[in-house]
């Protein structure tokens, strides 16, 4: 475990000693902040209209503000993850330190888990920017905290899945741009797969839509934890890291 945390700390330090961490956090905070403002303004507008019409029933702030905010954060996160994962192994191969890493007395799984966890820390720092918006909700209202925690659980599982895929792709090339572009393409594909359910009710259409990451995130954004969604994410994470291990094993064999 000590080797894993050592590699994790090395990766986190590499992120925060370069502008990429602050750029991603700033962009994510800016975009989600605007979305939070828009959702809140819409909520206030609808609430005011209902009061003027004599409808005094309470509105669900989770439905109008929290669910859209976390749902949009999940979509934005899909397109920021490639910028996090693209350097994990590609940079090691480009700089020539991959041979030193692979010949060190550390197992492949320790290397993989350490780098993946380092990328996860960077991802958590990015999505933590939304905590400012959630904090404002608690300062001015009393939203239910359980759907919020459920939404964040979905964001973490979704990010962990895509980072596992990006980690594998990063082992296949020494060019960070190629690694980032390929991961971006996969993220985009995993997003649009859910569209199949809009025009196909066949078994294969449902199977394709089931493979979409966003399909499994939607229940979390609504405060629902479904076992099948958790299993899907955990299985995808395992497969991504498993393929990464096989890729590193291939690098050792070729070396």
N, C-alpha and C positions, 0 to 999 in steps of 0.2 A: 504493500500500500504506500510505503514511503516513496518508492520510485514513481508511482503514479502521481502523487501530489507534487513531487519535485518537478516533473515534466509539466504538470498543470500550471504550477506557479511560473515556470519559464515561459509558457505560452501567454499567460495573462500579462506578464511583464512586457512581452513583445508587443502585445496589442496596445497597452497604455503608454508605451514609450514612443509610439508613432501616432500621427494625426488620425489614423483610421478609426480608432475607438471614439474619439471626441466628435469626429465628423458624423459617424453613424448615430451616435446618441443624440447629437444636435438635430439631425434631419428627422429622426424618428420622433423626438420630442416636439419639433415644430409641426410636423404633419398631424400627429395625434392630438396635439393641442388645438389646432384649427378644427379638427373633427369634433373634439369635445365641445368647443365653443358653439359650433353649428348645431350639434345635437341638443345642447342645453337651451340655445335660443329657440329652437323649434319646440322643445318641450314647454317653455314658458309661453310661447305664442299660442299653442294649442290649449294650454291650461287657462290662459286669459280668455280665449274665445268661449270655452265651455262655461266659465263663470259668468260671462256676459249673457249667455243663453240660458242661464239658470240651472246648468248642470253642475252640481256641487260634489259629484263623486270624485274620490281620490284617483289621481293618475299614477300609473306604475312607472317610476323613474328608471327602474331596471330595464323595462321594455323600450323606453324612448331614448335613454342615454347610455346606460351601462352596456347593454347587449350590442348596440351599433358600434360603440367605442372599442370593445374587445374584439368584435368580429372584424372590424377594419384593421385593428392592430395585428390580427393574425394574418391578413392578406399582405399588409406592408412588410411584416416580418419575413414572409416567404421570399421577398425580393431583396432583403438585406442580408439574409443568411449566406448567399454565395460570396459576399464580400468578407464574411467572417471565415468561412471554411477554405477558401481558395488557396491560402498560403500554408496550410497546415503541413503538408508533405511536399507540395510543389516547390516551396522555397528551400526546403532541405535538399531537394534534388538539384535545384538550380545552383545553390552555393556549394554543393559537393559535400555537405555534412551528413547526408543520408547514410553514407558508408560507415562513418564514425558511429552514428546512432544505431545502425543495425548490428555492428560488431561489438557494441558495449554489452556488459553483463546484465542486460535487461530483456525481458521477454517481449515478444511482439504485442501481446495483449496489454502489457503495462504501458508501452509506447502509445498504442491506439487509445486506450482509456484516458491516459494523461492528456493527450492532445485534444481529444473529444471533450473532456471535462473543461479544459481551458477555454475552448470555443463556447461551451455552455455558459461559463462565467461571463464571457463577453456578451452573449445573447441575453442573459438575465439582467446585466447592467443596462442594456438597451431597452428592454420592456419595462424596466423599473421606472423609466421616464414617465410612464402613464400613472404611476403612483401619485404624482403631483395632482393630476386631474381627479383621481379617486378621492384624494385627501380633501379637495375642495368640496366634493359632494357631501362628505361627512361633516365638514365645517358648517354647511348651510342647510343640510337636510339629514334625514335618518334612513338611508337606504339599507336594504337587507345585505349583510356582508357575505352570506353563504353563496349566492350566485356569483359574486365577485371572485371569491376564492376558487370556485369551480371554473370560471372563465380563465383565470390565471393558470390553473392546472392544465387546461386545454392548450393554452399558449406555450407552456413549457414542454408538454408532450409533442406538440406539433414542431416546435423549434428543434427539439432533440432528434426527432425523426429526420428532418431535412439536413441537420448537421451531420448525422450519421451517413446519409447519402453523399453529402458534400465531402466528407472525410475520405470516403472511398474514391470518389472522382479525383481528389487531389493526389492520390497515390499513383494515378495513371499518367501523369504528365509533370514536366518540370516548369511549365509555363503557367503562371498564376492567372493570366487573362483567359487562357483556354479552360482552366479548371473552373474559374468563376463563371464563364459563359456557358459551359456545359451544365453546371449546377443550376444556373438561372433557367436554362431550357427545361431541365427536369422539373423545377419548381413550377414553371408556367404550365407544363403538361399536367402535373398533379392538380393544378388549379382548374384547368378547363375540362378535365375528365368528368367533373360533376355535371357538366352541361348535357351529357348524354341522356341523363334521366329526364330531361325536358321533352325529348322527342322519341324516346325508345322505351317500351315497357317489356321488351324481351329479356330473357334470362341473361344473355351476354351483355345487353345494355346496362342492366342492373349491376352485373359483375364489374364492368368498366367503371361505372359511377361509384361503386363501392371502394375502388382503389384511390379515389380522390381524397387528398388530405383534408380539404375544406369540408367535405361531406361529414367527416367524423368530428370536425371541430364545431360545427353548428350547434349540436346539443350542449356542449360545454358553454358556449356563449349565451345560452338561454338558461344556464344554471342546472343542467341535467347531466348526471354522470351515468353513462351507459357502459356496462362491462365490455360489450363488443367493441366499443370505440377505444377503450383503454388497451384491450388485447391487440387491436389493430396497430396502435402506435408502438407498443412494446415489441411486437413481432417485427415491425418495420425497422425499429432501432437495432434489434439484434441482427437482422439480415444485413443492414448497412455496415455494421461493425464486423460481421462475419466475413463479408466480401472484402473489407479492408484488410483483415488478417490474411486472407488468401492472397491478396495482391502483394502484401509485404513478404509473404513466404515466397512468392514468385521472384521478387526482387533479390532476396537472399540467394535463391537458386541460380539466377542469372549472374549474380556477382561471383 
